[in-house]
Amino acid sequence: MALELSLEEHQELAIIALDGNVRTSNANLLQDTIDMLVDDGHSRIILDCKGLISMNSDGLAVLSDLVKHMRGRGRLVLCRVNKPVQDLLHISGLDLFIESESSKDAAIRRILH
């Protein structure tokens, strides 16, 4: 399944809804979208993973780069992450650096406060 992104922008906050799989062939789509948002001044980013099925190492690399870029400049919160992706984040150690919430509303509350 291909990756589809939906975007909501609210001042400094951007919410990217992921639908499908993040793979080598499409990780650049996610990276380019994030780069555009950061360049446009969004310092708070939520990745809504409700529709995310799976992610490979290229998707993890995008998240890792985002964590590094946002450190000291903004915040990143994931929400509605499924168990396989949670396990992958845990194995990679990224779960130690990325905030996560079970709902979109909780992620918005967390990132705005």
ZAMARGU-4260 file (C-alpha; in steps of 0.2 Angstrom, whole numbers, plus 5000, padded with zeros to 4 digits):
<rodrens>
0) 5000/5000/5000 | 5006/5017/4996 | 5008/5031/5008 | 4996/5045/5009 | 4997/5061/5019
5) 4984/5073/5025 | 4989/5090/5032 | 4981/5102/5045 | 4990/5118/5049 | 4986/5129/5063
10) 4998/5143/5066 | 5014/5135/5074 | 5005/5118/5075 | 5005/5105/5060 | 4996/5088/5060
15) 5001/5076/5047 | 4990/5061/5046 | 4999/5045/5039 | 4989/5032/5029 | 4998/5017/5022
20) 5016/5011/5024 | 5032/5021/5025 | 5045/5012/5014 | 5060/5016/5005 | 5050/5021/4990
25) 5040/5035/4999 | 5050/5040/5014 | 5055/5055/5005 | 5037/5061/5003 | 5036/5061/5022
30) 5053/5070/5024 | 5049/5083/5011 | 5032/5087/5019 | 5041/5089/5036 | 5054/5100/5029
35) 5041/5111/5021 | 5032/5113/5037 | 5048/5117/5047 | 5053/5129/5034 | 5036/5138/5035
40) 5039/5140/5054 | 5029/5126/5061 | 5038/5122/5078 | 5025/5109/5084 | 5021/5094/5074
45) 5010/5079/5077 | 5011/5063/5067 | 4994/5055/5068 | 4998/5037/5064 | 4980/5030/5065
50) 4981/5024/5047 | 4999/5020/5047 | 5001/5001/5044 | 5020/4999/5045 | 5037/5007/5043
55) 5054/5002/5038 | 5071/5008/5042 | 5069/5023/5030 | 5054/5029/5040 | 5063/5027/5056
60) 5077/5038/5048 | 5065/5051/5044 | 5058/5051/5062 | 5076/5051/5069 | 5081/5066/5058
65) 5065/5075/5064 | 5069/5072/5082 | 5086/5079/5080 | 5080/5094/5071 | 5066/5098/5083
70) 5077/5097/5098 | 5077/5114/5106 | 5067/5121/5092 | 5050/5113/5094 | 5040/5098/5099
75) 5035/5082/5090 | 5021/5071/5097 | 5015/5055/5089 | 4997/5049/5091 | 4987/5033/5088
80) 5002/5022/5085 | 4998/5004/5082 | 5007/4990/5091 | 5019/4984/5077 | 5025/5002/5075
85) 5026/5005/5094 | 5037/4989/5095 | 5048/4996/5080 | 5050/5012/5089 | 5055/5003/5105
90) 5068/4992/5097 | 5076/5007/5088 | 5076/5017/5105 | 5066/5031/5097 | 5052/5029/5109
95) 5064/5037/5122 | 5065/5053/5112 | 5047/5054/5105 | 5032/5059/5115 | 5016/5048/5111
100) 4998/5049/5115 | 4983/5037/5112 | 4972/5050/5104 | 4973/5065/5093 | 4965/5077/5106
105) 4977/5071/5119 | 4992/5074/5107 | 4985/5092/5104 | 4983/5096/5122 | 5001/5089/5126
110) 5009/5099/5112 | 5001/5115/5116 | 5005/5115/5134
</rodrens>
